[in-house]
Structure formats: structure tokens, C-alpha cells
Amino acid sequence: MQQIQGYFSSIEGTRYEAGYQQGEFAKKHPHFLQGILLNEPLPVDQWKEAVALLEQYCPGITEEIDGFCAALEVPPSLISYYANSALHSGCSHCAILPAKTANGHTYMLRNYDLSPNVDDMRLCSTSIEKAYKHTGFSVFLFGRTEGMNEHGLCVTFSACGMPVGNAPGMRPPRASGLQFWAVVRAVLEQCRNVSEAVRLVKEMPIASNMNLIVCDPHGHAALIETFDGHKAIREVEEASQAPYVAATNHPLFADIEQLEPGKLNHSVIRQHILQQFLEKPASVTMEDLQSLVSTEYPQGLAVHNYNQWFGTLRSMLFDLDDRIINICFGSPIDNPWYTVPVGGKMPVDRVQVTMQHHDYAPDFWQMKISGD
């Protein structure tokens, strides 16, 4: 059994003030700086290119990083967010529209699986000038892995196939553009509904291979799949025959499946679990969703494969109508739940998280080829 710290931060003010607050947070928790600061400054041309790209699609983020650098007294060219955002994980997530829920609300479920060694384990609520308020988990302090904003727009992400990045063991980027964490935050801060989110993502150059689900409280959801610069989008309306959408870690569109025919067995099984759950005739309650993420793989979505960098780091259940997020740091089997309103604060600043590794069957990492 392993115990680690989870954190909550409330960030507000101007972009520069928000960055300065994050710099003060990092000084109090210096282990965050291991992934934030580069050993050597980026070459000037590469740094300027990253700044220009981020400012075009994520306006204000460079001012926030400037505030962070001022607090730490380091140059912006040392910030790894620039090196990694313009160019590791497994997740299960779904959106459920009102026609399928017992109380007529719109829900989203999100289970995030990775290693705590490469995750901030930090939930943030941000209220920054000229950006929509939102709450979600951070990556490299400035990025977001998911979240919901003040308009009830919710965004969740999962890697589509092998995660893209510059680190060893990752798929080298085959397209120039943004990483998922920049895309997720941009959508949360700039968009009020699914239509606006789809429009923004269509405009963005994206290097990350991902399944992005966006949903709003008006009966509208979309699955956006990006792969090596290709994009595919399926929108789901309240009146559709299947008022839900779900994704794990493999392609779900035929065109993209041709580019990446391999699917990890655990991704296929988790997708099947979600589909079976959503295809049941009964209406879905929040308690049903909590039970699903609180049941261990291969019967449910909680995964405890921490030694192989694939354990549940958090489960999140979103009520888009009430703007409420139910959150569990770590696996819900071993840890308690908290409830946070969008833009609100957790009842505590730190969370003690229990993680217990379990071994799974040898076929957990087996690669399946489409058509098998």
C-alpha cells in the first residue's frame, strides 16, 4: 500500500496574479518543480514559436507563466509547459444526456488512470479575469486534464492509442500543434457550449492523439477524436436514439481506426463495460455512476495497476445542471468522496490518498487488432 498527497488550489485575479499564486504554491511544494523547470532554456526560436501558438489559441497563458516566473525568479524559457504543450495516460469517460438520467439532468463520468509519479494530483478552481470560471485537475500546473466551467460545459479527455510526447516510451508527434492539456483548458476558459467547443477545436492545430468528450446542460454532446493531425467528430443530441457517448483509449471512428488498428485489451474491456452500462433500459442515477467507478476492473472501471503506471488517480462525476462535481482522489474503493461546486473550494487543502497495487491477468496489456 502506498500513500501520497493530493492538493486543492483556488486561483483568482488577473492572469499575472494567478501565475504568481501558482509560483508561491510551487515554492511551498518544491517537488512540483521537477516537472516544471527544464535543465536548460529552450532555444529562442522554439520558445517564441510555442509562445505564439499558445497565445493564439490559449490567450493569456503566457502572462500567467510570466507571473509564475516572477515568483520563482526564473526566465520563461525554462518552463517545460512551452516545450511540451506545442509539439500519458489511460481513462474511461462518458456523457449521459437527460433522456437517459433519472432526474433529467446531464451527467458526465470520468475515471483517470496513470501513475502518481507523473501527475500533479492537484484539483484547481480558477476565477481569472477574461476567462470563464472552471474547476479541474492540473497538469504541469498550467494545463488541465478535464473540468467543468461556470456555464456547465464539461470536457473530459483520454489518450487515443499510445500517448504522444517527447519523452521516452511515448509516440513521437507526427503533427505540429498543441497537447491535450492546452486544448482542454482553452475550451473550458473560452466556450459556453458544445457548438462553441467544436468550432474552437476544429480551428486548433493539435499534436495530441486523444478522445475528447464535450457536453453541455442543453442536451448536446460530442466526441472529438484527433490522431496524427486528423480529426473526426460525432455530435449527439438529446433526441438521438442513443443519448450518450463513451470512450476509453482506442479509436472509435473507422477512418482513424485505419491509422491505428491496434487496441489494448484493457481499453476494449473498459469500453465494453461502459457500453453495457449505458445500453441498459433503466434510467441512470448518480448512485449508479458511483457504483460503476467503485467496482474494480474487469467488472468495473477502478484499476489498481499502479506498479505498471495504470492505476486510478481520480474518479469524477459531474452534474452539469447543478454545476456540481463529485470527486475521489485515487480509487473510490480505498478513498472518500468530496463534493465541489464549479469555481468553489474543497473542504480541505490536502488529501491523503491510499493506493494499493493489484496484479491483473497477463492479457491486460495484450494488443488486439481491429477485426479480431
C-alpha positions in Angstrom: 0.0 0.0 0.0 1.2 3.5 -0.9 0.0 6.8 0.5 0.5 10.1 -1.4 -0.7 13.7 -1.1 -3.5 15.2 -3.2 -3.9 19.0 -3.3 -6.5 21.7 -3.9 -5.8 25.2 -5.1 -8.1 28.2 -5.5 -6.7 30.6 -8.1 -8.1 34.1 -8.8 -7.3 37.5 -10.1 -5.6 38.7 -13.2 -3.6 36.2 -15.4 -0.3 37.6 -13.9 -1.7 37.3 -10.3 -2.9 33.8 -11.0 0.6 32.8 -12.2 2.3 34.4 -9.2 0.0 32.4 -6.9 1.0 29.2 -8.6 4.7 30.2 -8.2 4.1 30.6 -4.5 2.4 27.2 -4.4 5.3 25.6 -6.1 7.8 27.2 -3.7 5.9 25.6 -0.8 5.8 22.2 -2.6 9.1 22.1 -4.5 8.6 18.6 -5.8 6.3 20.2 -8.4 9.3 22.0 -9.9 10.9 18.7 -11.0 8.5 18.5 -14.0 8.0 22.2 -14.4 11.5 23.5 -14.9 13.8 22.5 -17.8 17.5 21.8 -17.2 18.4 24.2 -19.9 16.4 27.1 -21.5 14.6 26.4 -24.8 16.2 27.7 -27.9 14.9 31.2 -28.6 13.2 30.2 -31.9 11.4 27.2 -30.3 10.3 29.3 -27.3 9.0 32.1 -29.5 7.1 29.6 -31.7 5.5 28.0 -28.6 4.5 31.4 -27.2 2.9 32.5 -30.4 0.9 29.2 -30.8 -0.3 29.3 -27.2 -1.3 32.9 -27.3 -3.3 32.4 -30.5 -5.4 29.6 -29.1 -5.0 29.9 -25.3 -4.8 33.7 -24.8 -3.4 34.9 -21.5 -1.5 31.8 -20.6 1.9 33.4 -21.3 1.0 36.3 -19.0 0.2 33.7 -16.3 3.5 31.9 -16.9 5.3 35.3 -16.6 3.7 35.7 -13.1 4.8 32.2 -12.2 8.4 33.0 -13.3 8.4 36.3 -11.4 7.5 34.4 -8.1 10.3 31.9 -8.8 12.8 34.4 -10.3 13.4 32.2 -13.4 13.2 33.0 -17.1 10.1 31.8 -19.1 12.3 29.8 -21.5 13.0 27.4 -18.6 9.3 26.4 -18.3 8.6 22.9 -19.6 5.0 23.8 -20.5 6.4 25.6 -23.5 8.5 22.6 -24.5 5.7 20.1 -24.1 2.5 21.9 -25.0 3.4 22.7 -28.5 4.5 19.7 -30.2 0.4 9.5 -20.9 -2.4 8.1 -19.7 -5.5 5.9 -19.8 -9.0 6.9 -19.0 -12.7 5.9 -19.2 -15.3 8.6 -19.7 -18.8 9.2 -20.9 -21.5 11.8 -21.3 -25.2 11.0 -20.5 -27.9 13.2 -21.8 -31.2 14.0 -19.9 -33.2 11.4 -21.8 -31.1 8.7 -20.1 -30.9 10.0 -16.5 -33.5 9.5 -13.7 -33.8 13.2 -12.8 -33.5 14.7 -16.3 -30.0 16.2 -15.6 -27.0 15.8 -17.8 -24.1 13.8 -16.3 -20.6 13.1 -17.1 -18.3 10.3 -15.7 -14.5 10.4 -15.8 -12.0 7.9 -14.5 -8.3 8.9 -14.9 -5.7 6.1 -14.8 -1.9 6.7 -14.7 0.9 6.9 -12.2 1.0 9.4 -9.4 4.7 9.9 -10.3 3.8 11.9 -13.4 0.6 13.7 -12.2 0.1 16.9 -10.3 -2.7 15.3 -8.1 -3.9 18.8 -7.8 -7.5 20.0 -8.2 -7.9 23.7 -9.2 -10.7 26.1 -9.1 -9.9 29.2 -11.2 -11.5 32.6 -11.3 -9.3 34.6 -13.7 -10.2 37.8 -15.4 -11.4 37.5 -19.0 -11.8 33.7 -18.7 -14.7 31.5 -17.6 -14.5 30.1 -14.1 -13.8 26.4 -14.1 -12.7 23.5 -11.8 -10.5 20.7 -13.0 -7.2 18.8 -12.3 -3.9 20.4 -13.4 -1.0 19.1 -15.4 2.3 20.9 -15.4 0.4 23.3 -13.2 -1.0 25.3 -16.1 -2.8 22.6 -18.2 -6.0 20.8 -17.4 -6.9 17.1 -17.9 -10.6 17.7 -17.6 -13.1 20.1 -15.9 -16.4 21.9 -15.9 -16.9 25.7 -16.3 -19.5 28.2 -15.0 -21.8 27.6 -18.0 -22.0 23.9 -17.3 -19.7 23.0 -20.2 -17.8 19.8 -19.3 -14.7 18.5 -21.0 -13.0 15.1 -20.5 -10.0 13.5 -22.2 -8.4 10.2 -22.8 -5.4 9.2 -24.9 -6.3 7.6 -28.2 -3.7 4.8 -28.6 -0.2 5.4 -27.4 0.1 8.9 -25.8 2.0 11.4 -27.9 5.0 13.3 -26.4 8.8 13.8 -26.5 9.5 11.6 -23.5 11.0 8.1 -23.9 8.3 5.4 -24.5 5.8 7.8 -26.0 4.7 8.1 -29.6 6.7 10.9 -31.3 4.4 13.7 -32.6 3.6 13.3 -36.2 1.7 16.6 -36.4 2.6 20.1 -35.2 0.2 21.6 -32.6 -1.0 21.6 -29.1 -1.0 18.9 -26.4 -4.3 17.8 -24.9 -3.8 19.8 -21.6 -3.7 23.1 -23.5 -6.8 22.2 -25.6 -8.8 21.2 -22.5 -8.0 24.4 -20.7 -8.7 26.6 -23.8 -12.1 25.1 -24.2 -13.0 25.5 -20.6 -12.0 29.1 -20.5 -13.4 30.2 -23.8 -16.5 28.2 -24.6 -20.1 28.2 -23.3 -21.5 25.2 -25.1 -20.7 22.2 -27.3 -21.1 24.2 -30.5 -18.5 26.7 -29.5 -16.2 24.0 -28.3 -16.4 22.0 -31.5 -15.8 25.2 -33.5 -12.7 26.1 -31.4 -11.2 22.6 -31.6 -11.7 22.5 -35.4 -9.6 25.6 -35.6 -6.7 24.4 -33.4 -3.6 22.6 -34.6 -3.4 19.6 -32.3 -0.5 17.2 -31.9 -2.1 15.0 -29.2 -3.8 11.8 -30.1 -7.0 11.9 -28.0 -10.6 11.2 -27.4 -12.2 14.4 -26.2 -15.8 14.4 -24.9 -17.5 17.8 -24.5 -21.0 18.1 -23.2 -23.3 21.0 -22.1 -26.5 21.0 -20.0 -28.6 21.7 -23.1 -28.8 18.1 -24.3 -25.8 18.3 -26.6 -22.6 16.3 -26.5 -19.7 15.5 -28.9 -16.9 13.0 -29.2 -13.9 14.6 -30.9 -11.1 12.2 -31.9 -7.7 13.5 -33.1 -4.9 11.3 -34.4 -1.6 12.4 -36.1 -3.3 15.7 -37.2 -6.5 14.0 -38.4 -9.8 15.0 -36.7 -13.2 13.2 -36.5 -16.3 14.4 -34.7 -19.6 12.9 -33.8 -22.2 15.1 -32.2 -25.1 13.6 -30.1 -28.3 15.5 -29.5 -30.9 14.9 -26.8 -33.4 13.4 -29.4 -31.0 10.8 -30.7 -31.6 7.1 -30.3 -28.6 6.7 -28.0 -28.4 9.8 -25.8 -24.9 9.1 -24.5 -21.3 8.9 -25.7 -18.4 6.9 -24.2 -14.7 6.5 -24.9 -11.6 4.8 -23.5 -8.1 4.6 -25.1 -8.6 3.5 -28.7 -10.1 4.9 -31.9 -13.8 4.8 -32.3 -14.1 6.2 -35.9 -13.4 3.9 -38.9 -11.2 6.5 -40.7 -8.9 6.8 -37.7 -9.1 3.1 -36.8 -7.3 2.5 -40.2 -4.4 4.6 -38.9 -4.2 2.8 -35.6 -5.7 -0.7 -35.9 -4.2 -1.9 -32.6 -6.3 -1.7 -29.3 -5.1 -2.6 -25.9 -7.2 -5.3 -24.3 -7.9 -3.3 -21.1 -9.2 -0.4 -23.2 -11.6 -2.7 -25.2 -12.9 -4.2 -21.9 -13.4 -0.8 -20.3 -15.3 0.4 -23.4 -17.5 -2.7 -23.3 -18.2 -2.1 -19.6 -19.3 1.5 -20.4 -21.4 0.5 -23.4 -23.1 -2.3 -21.5 -23.9 0.0 -18.6 -25.3 2.8 -20.9 -27.3 0.4 -23.1 -29.4 -0.9 -20.2 -33.0 0.3 -20.4 -33.1 1.7 -16.9 -32.5 5.4 -16.3 -29.1 6.3 -14.8 -28.7 7.9 -11.3 -25.6 9.4 -9.8 -25.5 6.4 -7.4 -25.3 4.1 -10.4 -22.3 6.0 -11.7 -20.6 6.0 -8.4 -21.1 2.2 -8.2 -19.6 1.8 -11.6 -16.4 3.6 -10.8 -16.2 2.0 -7.3 -16.1 -1.6 -8.8 -12.8 -3.0 -9.7 -11.7 -4.0 -13.2 -12.6 -6.2 -15.1 -16.1 -5.9 -13.7 -15.9 -2.1 -13.2 -13.7 0.9 -14.0 -11.5 1.2 -11.0 -8.0 0.0 -11.9 -5.2 -0.7 -9.4 -2.3 -1.5 -11.6 -0.1 1.2 -10.1 3.2 -0.6 -10.5 2.7 -0.5 -14.3 1.7 3.1 -14.3 -2.0 2.3 -14.9 -3.9 2.9 -11.6 -6.9 5.1 -10.9 -5.7 8.5 -9.8 -9.2 10.1 -9.6 -12.8 9.5 -10.4 -15.1 12.4 -11.1 -18.9 12.6 -11.5 -20.3 15.8 -13.0 -23.8 17.1 -12.7 -23.9 19.8 -15.4 -27.3 21.2 -14.5 -26.3 21.8 -10.8 -22.7 22.7 -11.7 -21.5 20.1 -9.1 -18.6 17.7 -9.2 -18.2 14.7 -7.0 -14.5 13.8 -6.7 -12.5 11.0 -5.4 -8.7 11.3 -5.2 -7.3 7.8 -6.0 -9.5 4.7 -6.4 -13.1 5.0 -4.9 -12.6 1.6 -3.4 -10.0 2.9 -1.0 -10.7 6.6 -0.7 -13.6 9.0 0.2 -15.6 11.3 -2.0 -15.8 15.1 -1.9 -18.3 17.5 -3.5 -17.2 20.7 -5.1 -19.3 23.4 -6.8 -17.7 24.8 -10.0 -15.4 27.5 -9.0 -15.8 26.6 -5.4 -13.4 25.3 -2.8 -12.7 21.8 -1.3 -13.4 21.4 2.4 -9.6 20.7 2.8 -6.4 21.9 1.1 -4.7 18.5 1.2 -6.0 14.9 0.8 -4.2 11.8 1.9 -4.6 9.3 -0.9 -4.3 5.5 -0.5 -3.2 3.4 -3.4 -3.0 -0.4 -3.3 -1.5 -2.2 -6.3 -3.2 -5.3 -7.7 -1.8 -7.6 -10.4 -4.2 -8.4 -13.3 -4.4 -11.2 -15.9 -1.5 -11.4 -18.4 -3.8 -10.3 -21.2 -4.2 -6.8 -19.6 -1.5 -5.4 -21.9 -2.4 -7.7 -24.9 -2.8 -5.8 -28.2 -5.9 -6.6 -30.2 -6.0 -5.8 -33.9 -9.3 -4.5 -35.3 -11.3 -7.3 -36.7 -10.0 -9.9 -34.2 
